[in-house]
């Protein structure tokens, strides 16, 4: 047996109004977060794409927008212009920007090892760093040149005198076309582009910044200093970190699935699963703390080593003074760990 109920027009309007308010509240409950990446969609940022694809951000009550980077996009400029809440950036660029007046603060350090290297053809006559003298070396700019300049200063080489710098585009053409003896590469990306172009690994010589003792911290997460004074912002970013770390743990544990997610996120259609899987496998080697409670934690000792490297750049240091502990904060990481 069923009963029928009759609603007055006034009561019906009230019910609809309440439902509308409830729906509106539900729709606006998610905290919006915009993250600016350092480069185009690729496995270098797999953790964020996995977190979004698997609904980790949504489950945390977040509405996250992931903005791809590119050759003409500076994460520093984006966040300084209020175009993002948090950016992925390398520490040399972030600390240089801070000294220049953009008060960035590191809130998490996902990559605790450097993937940066110089890749050279043996045919160029380069077998050790001593052979760089008199050679043309490809270098990325836009903030990526700092580790290289530090290294050359340590070796005692002056650009324009002892070595020639070729401002390298984000490709490997200078090496393939013999325009440079060595070029900048990442172990998870451009190095393999050289190999895929037909150059045998046995015909290459590689110099890892990590092994040369001039490595600086790379993909970290940075926010503006003033934002950390807002408890609501700290709480929101703590949720973002926790969900992102979950995404990174999954990406490291299941690289094949992560590669597919990255390919799906690349609207240009240029990414392939084979390339992204290989990249993800190499990226995983740079995240020592994946699937441990320490993932994303910035080790103060590692920070201090990077600062020391940046200060020791001869007559052209990246930063002129030690920024101290003001350039990083564990407050968001600590809140995420609870």
C-alpha positions as CSV (number, residue, x, y, z in Angstrom):
1,X,0.0,0.0,0.0
2,X,1.3,3.5,-0.9
3,X,0.4,6.8,0.4
4,X,0.2,10.0,-1.6
5,X,1.3,13.3,-0.1
6,X,0.2,16.7,-1.2
7,X,2.6,19.7,-0.8
8,X,1.4,23.2,-0.8
9,X,3.1,25.4,-3.3
10,X,4.8,27.3,-0.5
11,X,6.1,24.2,1.2
12,X,7.4,22.9,-2.1
13,X,9.2,26.1,-2.8
14,X,10.8,25.9,0.7
15,X,11.9,22.3,0.1
16,X,13.4,23.2,-3.3
17,X,15.2,26.2,-1.8
18,X,16.7,24.1,1.0
19,X,17.8,21.4,-1.6
20,X,19.3,24.2,-3.7
21,X,21.3,25.6,-0.8
22,X,22.5,22.1,0.1
23,X,23.6,21.4,-3.4
24,X,25.3,24.7,-3.6
25,X,27.1,24.1,-0.4
26,X,28.2,20.7,-1.7
27,X,29.4,22.2,-5.0
28,X,31.5,24.9,-3.2
29,X,32.8,22.7,-0.5
30,X,35.9,21.7,-2.4
31,X,39.0,23.8,-1.9
32,X,40.5,25.0,-5.1
33,X,44.2,24.5,-5.7
34,X,46.2,25.4,-8.8
35,X,49.6,23.8,-9.2
36,X,52.0,25.1,-11.9
37,X,54.3,22.4,-13.3
38,X,57.9,23.1,-14.5
39,X,57.4,21.4,-17.9
40,X,54.9,19.7,-20.2
41,X,52.9,16.7,-19.1
42,X,55.3,13.8,-18.5
43,X,56.2,11.2,-15.9
44,X,58.4,13.8,-14.2
45,X,55.0,14.9,-12.7
46,X,53.3,11.6,-12.6
47,X,52.4,11.8,-8.9
48,X,50.1,14.8,-9.4
49,X,48.4,13.3,-12.5
50,X,47.9,9.9,-10.7
51,X,46.4,11.7,-7.7
52,X,44.0,13.5,-9.9
53,X,43.1,10.5,-12.1
54,X,42.4,8.2,-9.1
55,X,40.3,10.8,-7.3
56,X,42.7,11.3,-4.4
57,X,42.4,15.1,-4.6
58,X,38.6,14.9,-4.8
59,X,38.5,12.5,-1.8
60,X,40.5,15.1,0.1
61,X,37.9,17.8,-0.7
62,X,40.1,19.5,-3.3
63,X,39.4,20.8,-6.7
64,X,42.9,20.7,-8.2
65,X,43.9,22.3,-11.5
66,X,47.2,21.1,-12.9
67,X,48.8,23.7,-15.3
68,X,51.4,22.3,-17.6
69,X,54.6,24.3,-18.1
70,X,56.6,24.9,-21.2
71,X,59.7,26.6,-22.7
72,X,58.1,30.1,-22.3
73,X,56.5,29.5,-18.9
74,X,58.3,30.4,-15.7
75,X,56.8,28.9,-12.5
76,X,58.3,31.9,-10.6
77,X,56.5,34.4,-12.7
78,X,53.2,32.4,-12.6
79,X,53.1,32.3,-8.8
80,X,54.3,35.9,-8.5
81,X,51.4,36.9,-10.7
82,X,48.9,34.9,-8.5
83,X,48.4,32.4,-11.3
84,X,49.0,29.4,-9.0
85,X,48.9,28.4,-5.3
86,X,51.9,26.2,-5.5
87,X,54.6,25.5,-8.2
88,X,57.0,22.7,-9.0
89,X,60.5,24.2,-9.3
90,X,64.2,23.5,-8.9
91,X,65.8,25.0,-5.7
92,X,68.5,27.1,-7.5
93,X,65.8,29.0,-9.4
94,X,63.6,29.3,-6.4
95,X,66.4,30.6,-4.1
96,X,67.6,33.0,-6.8
97,X,64.0,34.3,-7.2
98,X,63.7,34.7,-3.4
99,X,66.8,36.8,-3.3
100,X,65.5,38.9,-6.2
101,X,62.3,39.7,-4.3
102,X,59.9,36.8,-4.9
103,X,59.6,35.2,-1.4
104,X,59.2,31.5,-2.3
105,X,59.2,28.9,0.4
106,X,59.8,25.2,-0.1
107,X,57.0,23.2,1.6
108,X,58.0,19.7,0.3
109,X,60.8,18.0,-1.6
110,X,59.6,15.1,-3.7
111,X,62.8,14.5,-5.6
112,X,65.7,14.0,-3.2
113,X,68.2,13.1,-5.9
114,X,69.3,15.0,-9.0
115,X,68.6,13.6,-12.5
116,X,70.7,16.3,-14.2
117,X,73.7,15.4,-16.3
118,X,75.9,16.5,-19.2
119,X,75.9,14.0,-22.0
120,X,78.8,14.0,-24.5
121,X,79.9,12.2,-27.5
122,X,83.2,10.3,-27.1
123,X,84.1,11.5,-30.6
124,X,84.3,15.0,-29.2
125,X,87.3,14.1,-27.2
126,X,85.7,14.5,-23.8
127,X,86.3,11.8,-21.3
128,X,86.8,13.7,-18.1
129,X,85.7,17.2,-16.9
130,X,89.2,18.4,-17.7
131,X,88.4,18.0,-21.3
132,X,85.6,20.6,-21.2
133,X,88.2,23.3,-21.7
134,X,87.9,24.8,-25.2
135,X,84.7,22.9,-25.9
136,X,81.2,24.1,-26.7
137,X,78.7,22.9,-24.0
138,X,74.9,23.0,-24.3
139,X,73.2,24.6,-21.3
140,X,69.5,25.2,-20.5
141,X,68.6,28.6,-19.3
142,X,65.5,30.0,-17.7
143,X,66.7,29.1,-14.2
144,X,68.3,25.7,-15.2
145,X,71.7,27.2,-15.9
146,X,72.6,27.7,-12.2
147,X,73.9,24.2,-11.4
148,X,76.0,24.3,-14.6
149,X,77.5,27.7,-13.8
150,X,78.3,26.5,-10.3
151,X,80.1,23.4,-11.6
152,X,82.2,25.4,-14.1
153,X,83.2,27.8,-11.4
154,X,84.3,24.9,-9.3
155,X,86.4,23.6,-12.2
156,X,87.8,27.1,-12.7
157,X,86.4,27.6,-16.2
158,X,85.2,31.0,-17.3
159,X,82.4,31.0,-19.9
160,X,83.5,32.9,-23.0
161,X,87.1,32.3,-22.2
162,X,87.7,28.6,-21.2
163,X,84.4,27.2,-22.5
164,X,81.8,28.3,-25.0
165,X,78.2,28.1,-23.8
166,X,75.5,27.2,-26.3
167,X,72.1,28.3,-25.0
168,X,70.4,25.0,-25.6
169,X,66.7,24.6,-26.5
170,X,64.8,21.8,-24.9
171,X,65.9,19.3,-27.4
172,X,69.1,17.3,-28.2
173,X,69.8,18.6,-31.6
174,X,73.1,20.3,-30.7
175,X,74.7,16.9,-29.9
176,X,73.1,15.1,-32.8
177,X,74.3,17.8,-35.2
178,X,77.7,18.1,-33.6
179,X,77.1,21.7,-32.7
180,X,78.3,21.0,-29.1
181,X,80.6,18.5,-27.5
182,X,78.1,18.0,-24.6
183,X,74.6,19.0,-23.8
184,X,72.3,19.2,-20.8
185,X,70.1,16.1,-20.3
186,X,68.0,14.5,-17.6
187,X,68.4,10.8,-17.0
188,X,64.7,10.3,-17.3
189,X,64.2,12.3,-20.5
190,X,66.7,13.9,-22.9
191,X,69.4,11.2,-22.4
192,X,67.1,8.7,-23.9
193,X,66.1,11.0,-26.7
194,X,69.8,10.9,-27.8
195,X,69.7,7.1,-27.7
196,X,66.4,6.9,-29.5
197,X,67.9,9.1,-32.2
198,X,70.4,6.3,-33.0
199,X,73.4,7.1,-30.9
200,X,74.8,4.1,-29.1
201,X,75.2,4.3,-25.3
202,X,78.7,3.0,-25.8
203,X,79.5,6.1,-27.9
204,X,78.4,8.5,-25.0
205,X,80.1,9.8,-21.9
206,X,77.9,11.1,-19.1
207,X,78.6,13.3,-16.1
208,X,76.0,13.2,-13.3
209,X,75.9,16.4,-11.3
210,X,75.1,14.2,-8.3
211,X,78.4,12.3,-8.7
212,X,80.4,15.4,-9.4
213,X,79.4,16.9,-6.1
214,X,77.6,19.9,-7.6
215,X,74.0,18.6,-7.5
216,X,71.2,20.8,-6.2
217,X,67.7,19.8,-5.3
218,X,65.3,19.7,-8.2
219,X,61.5,19.2,-8.2
220,X,60.2,20.6,-5.0
221,X,57.0,22.4,-4.2
222,X,57.0,26.1,-3.4
223,X,54.5,28.6,-2.2
224,X,54.6,32.3,-1.4
225,X,55.9,33.1,2.1
226,X,52.9,35.3,3.2
227,X,50.4,32.5,2.4
228,X,51.8,30.3,5.2
229,X,50.5,32.8,7.7
230,X,47.0,31.8,6.8
231,X,45.9,28.6,8.7
232,X,43.2,27.9,6.1
233,X,45.9,27.9,3.4
234,X,48.2,25.7,5.4
235,X,45.3,23.2,6.0
236,X,44.4,23.2,2.3
237,X,48.0,22.6,1.2
238,X,48.4,19.9,3.8
239,X,45.5,18.1,2.1
240,X,47.2,18.7,-1.3
241,X,50.5,17.3,-0.1
242,X,48.9,14.2,1.4
243,X,46.9,13.4,-1.7
244,X,49.9,14.1,-3.9
245,X,52.2,11.9,-1.9
246,X,49.7,9.1,-2.3
247,X,49.8,9.7,-6.0
248,X,53.5,9.5,-6.1
249,X,53.6,6.3,-4.0
250,X,51.2,4.7,-6.5
251,X,53.2,6.0,-9.5
252,X,56.5,4.5,-8.1
253,X,54.8,1.3,-7.2
254,X,52.9,0.9,-10.5
255,X,54.9,2.7,-13.2
256,X,53.0,1.1,-16.1
257,X,49.7,2.5,-14.9
258,X,51.3,5.9,-14.1
259,X,52.6,6.0,-17.7
260,X,49.1,5.4,-19.1
261,X,47.7,8.2,-16.9
262,X,50.4,10.7,-18.0
263,X,49.7,9.8,-21.7
264,X,46.0,10.4,-21.2
265,X,46.8,13.8,-19.6
266,X,48.9,15.0,-22.5
267,X,46.5,16.8,-24.7
268,X,49.1,17.2,-27.5
269,X,49.1,13.5,-28.1
270,X,52.9,13.4,-28.4
271,X,53.5,11.2,-25.3
272,X,53.8,7.5,-25.8
273,X,53.4,4.8,-23.1
274,X,56.8,3.3,-23.9
275,X,58.6,6.6,-23.4
276,X,56.6,7.5,-20.3
277,X,57.1,4.1,-18.7
278,X,60.9,4.4,-19.2
279,X,60.8,7.9,-17.8
280,X,58.7,6.9,-14.8
281,X,61.2,4.1,-14.0
282,X,64.0,6.6,-14.0
283,X,62.1,9.2,-12.1
284,X,61.4,6.6,-9.4
285,X,65.1,6.4,-8.7
286,X,65.2,10.0,-7.7
287,X,62.5,9.6,-5.0
288,X,64.3,7.6,-2.3
289,X,61.5,8.1,0.3
290,X,58.6,6.9,-1.9
291,X,56.3,4.6,0.0
292,X,57.8,5.6,3.4
293,X,56.5,8.1,5.9
294,X,59.3,10.5,4.9
295,X,58.1,11.0,1.3
296,X,58.3,14.7,0.4
297,X,60.3,15.7,3.5
298,X,63.0,18.3,2.9
299,X,66.1,17.1,4.7
300,X,67.6,20.3,6.2
301,X,71.1,18.8,5.5
302,X,70.3,18.4,1.8
303,X,69.0,22.0,1.8
304,X,72.2,23.3,3.3
305,X,74.3,21.3,0.8
306,X,72.4,23.0,-2.0
307,X,72.8,26.4,-0.5
308,X,76.6,25.8,-0.1
309,X,76.8,24.8,-3.8
310,X,74.9,27.9,-4.9
311,X,77.1,30.2,-2.8
312,X,80.3,28.6,-4.1
313,X,80.1,29.7,-7.7
314,X,83.3,31.8,-7.8
315,X,82.8,35.4,-9.0
316,X,79.2,34.6,-10.2
317,X,77.4,32.9,-7.3
318,X,73.7,32.1,-7.8
319,X,72.8,33.6,-4.5
320,X,75.0,36.1,-2.6
321,X,73.9,35.3,0.9
322,X,72.6,32.3,2.8
323,X,68.8,32.6,3.0
324,X,68.8,30.4,6.1
325,X,65.8,28.5,7.3
326,X,63.3,31.2,6.1
327,X,63.4,29.6,2.6
328,X,61.8,26.4,3.7
329,X,59.1,25.3,6.1
330,X,57.9,21.9,7.4
331,X,54.7,23.3,8.7
332,X,52.6,22.0,5.8
333,X,54.4,18.7,5.6
334,X,53.9,18.2,9.4
335,X,50.2,18.9,9.0
336,X,50.0,16.4,6.1
337,X,51.8,13.7,8.1
338,X,49.2,13.8,10.9
